[in-house]
Amino acid sequence: MPKITIGNRSVDVAAGTRLVLAIEQAGIAIGHRCGGYARCTTCRVAFAEGEPEEMTAAEYAKLSERGLLGQYRLSCQIVCNHDMEIADVPMTLESQGWTDTGPAPEPTVTPDPTTLPRATLAAQSS
């Protein structure tokens, strides 16, 4: 079982759990205003350790569009299959003053769970 650590909180999750859901399991009300479809970036996180080398095309496109590529990752697009340490979860219910975090994300990555190396995605978008 992968261990996900956010600050002083850790949670063991089943392999294949979406990171956004693992962060919620750790008791952090992370934003997912688009419901986990890589449209809004409210589920963005910064990694301390264990950042995956691959990403979905939807994540790459949204982070590039928002000027966040290389700074953050979208937790709705990441599957927990190894230990990860999250350095920052900037958009939470409390920090944003929302009344809710957004529609519940599906258990599996949406829209397309296929991941590719970032260099491949960069070449495709050129």
C-alpha positions as CSV (number, residue, x, y, z in Angstrom):
1,M,0.0,0.0,0.0
2,P,1.4,3.4,-0.9
3,K,1.9,5.9,1.9
4,I,0.8,9.5,1.1
5,T,2.3,12.1,3.4
6,I,1.0,15.7,3.6
7,G,2.7,17.8,6.3
8,N,2.3,15.9,9.5
9,R,-0.5,13.6,8.2
10,S,0.1,10.3,6.5
11,V,-2.4,7.8,5.1
12,D,-1.9,4.4,3.6
13,V,-4.1,3.9,0.5
14,A,-4.9,1.1,-1.9
15,A,-2.7,1.1,-4.9
16,G,-4.6,2.8,-7.8
17,T,-6.3,5.4,-5.6
18,R,-6.5,8.8,-7.2
19,L,-4.3,11.2,-5.3
20,V,-7.1,13.8,-4.8
21,L,-9.1,11.1,-3.0
22,A,-6.1,10.0,-0.9
23,I,-5.6,13.6,0.2
24,E,-9.2,13.7,1.3
25,Q,-8.7,10.4,3.1
26,A,-5.9,12.1,5.0
27,G,-8.5,14.7,6.3
28,I,-7.6,17.6,4.0
29,A,-10.5,19.2,2.2
30,I,-8.7,19.7,-1.1
31,G,-10.5,21.6,-3.9
32,H,-11.8,19.7,-7.0
33,R,-14.2,22.3,-8.3
34,C,-14.5,20.6,-11.7
35,G,-15.1,17.2,-10.2
36,G,-11.7,15.8,-11.1
37,Y,-11.7,16.3,-14.9
38,A,-8.5,18.4,-15.2
39,R,-10.4,21.6,-16.0
40,C,-9.9,23.9,-13.1
41,T,-6.5,23.3,-11.3
42,T,-8.0,23.6,-7.8
43,C,-6.6,20.2,-6.9
44,R,-3.1,21.3,-7.6
45,V,-0.3,20.1,-5.4
46,A,3.4,20.6,-5.1
47,F,5.6,17.5,-4.4
48,A,8.4,17.1,-1.9
49,E,9.2,13.5,-3.0
50,G,7.8,10.8,-5.2
51,E,6.4,13.0,-8.0
52,P,5.4,10.7,-10.9
53,E,7.5,11.1,-14.1
54,E,4.5,10.7,-16.3
55,M,1.3,12.7,-16.7
56,T,-2.0,12.6,-18.6
57,A,-2.4,14.8,-21.7
58,A,-5.3,16.6,-19.9
59,E,-3.0,17.5,-17.0
60,Y,-0.2,18.6,-19.3
61,A,-2.5,20.8,-21.3
62,K,-4.2,22.5,-18.3
63,L,-1.0,23.2,-16.4
64,S,0.6,24.6,-19.6
65,E,-2.4,26.8,-20.2
66,R,-2.3,28.2,-16.7
67,G,1.4,28.7,-16.5
68,L,1.8,26.1,-13.7
69,L,3.7,23.4,-15.5
70,G,6.8,22.5,-13.5
71,Q,5.4,24.1,-10.4
72,Y,2.4,22.0,-9.6
73,R,0.7,18.7,-10.5
74,L,-3.1,18.0,-10.6
75,S,-3.9,15.5,-8.0
76,C,-7.0,14.4,-9.9
77,Q,-4.8,13.1,-12.6
78,I,-2.4,11.1,-10.5
79,V,-2.7,7.5,-9.3
80,C,-1.1,6.4,-6.1
81,N,1.2,3.5,-6.9
82,H,4.2,4.4,-4.8
83,D,4.9,6.5,-1.7
84,M,4.5,10.2,-2.2
85,E,5.1,13.3,0.0
86,I,3.2,16.4,-0.8
87,A,4.8,19.7,0.1
88,D,1.8,22.0,-0.5
89,V,-1.9,21.8,-1.1
90,P,-2.7,25.4,-1.8
91,M,-6.4,25.3,-2.5
92,T,-8.5,23.9,0.3
93,L,-12.0,24.5,1.6
94,E,-10.6,26.5,4.5
95,S,-8.0,28.5,2.6
96,Q,-10.5,29.5,-0.1
97,G,-13.6,30.1,2.0
98,W,-15.7,27.7,-0.2
99,T,-18.9,26.1,1.1
100,D,-17.8,22.8,-0.5
101,T,-14.8,21.5,-2.4
102,G,-16.7,20.6,-5.6
103,P,-18.3,17.6,-7.2
104,A,-17.0,14.3,-6.0
105,P,-14.3,12.9,-8.3
106,E,-14.8,9.5,-9.9
107,P,-12.7,6.6,-8.4
108,T,-10.7,6.4,-11.6
109,V,-8.8,9.1,-13.5
110,T,-10.9,11.0,-16.0
111,P,-11.1,12.0,-18.8
112,D,-8.3,9.7,-20.2
113,P,-6.1,7.9,-17.7
114,T,-3.3,7.2,-20.2
115,T,-0.1,8.7,-18.9
116,L,3.0,9.6,-21.0
117,P,6.4,10.9,-20.2
118,R,6.4,14.7,-20.0
119,A,9.0,15.0,-22.8
120,T,6.6,13.1,-25.1
121,L,3.7,15.4,-24.2
122,A,5.9,18.5,-24.8
123,A,6.9,17.2,-28.2
124,Q,3.3,16.5,-29.1
125,S,2.2,20.0,-28.2
126,S,4.9,21.7,-30.2
